[in-house]
Amino acid sequence: MTLFIEDDAPVIVQGMTGHQGMTHTARMLKAGTNIVGGVNARKAGLDVTFPAARDGEDATIHVYASCAEAREATGAEASVVFVPPRFAKDAVVEAIEAGIKLIVVITEGIPVADSAYFVELALRHGVRIVGPNCPGLMTLASSDETHGVNLGIIPDGIVGRGPLGLVSKSGTLTYQLMGELSDIGFTSCLGAGGDPIVGTTLLEALQAFEADPNTKAVMMIGEIGGNAEQDAAQWAAEHMTKPVVAYIAGFTAPEGKQMGHAGAIVSGGKGTAKDKKEALEAVGIRVGRTPGQAADIMREVLAGIER
């Protein structure tokens, strides 16, 4: 186990039969993910075949009427949610009540009140949520005999297993830093999401990587808006024994203008990239001005560890 899930863990996909669900289920299967069912009440009983899927073999995935039915039949431990925004709250609540312990919510545009409701419900039930509005979670296989888990839309094949952990608010920058450090490799890559309320914060990701014996250093990608980076920096200063390198997107962002994500907005002079950089550097976390510079800093840090 690297981050929140074991190798080869059984996974269901809510909204699997929609266009995005079908596309990314096929991709997740080819990445080795053990997808054991889909959920769509209107298409319950359908069997969907994905050609040359997991390990090159065809995979036939059964569609269940509910998460509870899917979990009872398959023992699913995780769910990936590809459900339109207006239905996403009900889908996540259904998964929580079915006993799914890890829920990755890819959907963008979920109302903040809906996210607040299901994130709080998940906390009360001991359920881990990743997202919403995120690229997902990818863990690299811990041995040659197992498969890693790719939950969401993170492209497979960019990186192999290595000593780095990565957590990011941005999907695109997740992929870029993975590419920049592909020769080193990762234990897990987590897209926290860029909404004002998310199920797994940067701080919680640092806690998980700190607890993982295979992760030796962490790349953290932040952006303007909110104070998640400052909270993570404060925790890291007191508890983190592993080096953290960061990149903050949005140094040129104007105040009051939303930059991509719903949470990426500077208001009242707070939440700027400059503020975040200063807070991180004040506790010894080095910050790159560009993704390439952040990758170079990480190489320096790793060289220091190896010495």
ABEGO torsion letter per residue (X at the ends): XABGBBBGBBBBBBGAABAAAAAAAAAAAAAGBBBABBBBAAABGBBBBBBGBBGGBBBBBBBBABAAAAAAAAGBABBBBBBBAAAAAAAAAAAAAAGBABBBBABBGBBAAAAAAAAAAAAAAGBBBBOBGBAEBBBBBABAABBBBBBEABBBGABBBBABBBBBABAAAAAAAAAAAAAAEBABBBBAEABABBABBAAAAAAAAAABAABABBBBBBBBEEAAAAAAAAAAAAABABBBBBBBBGAABBBGBBBGBAABBBBGGBGBAAAAAAAAAAAGBBBBABAAAAAAAAAAAAAAAAX
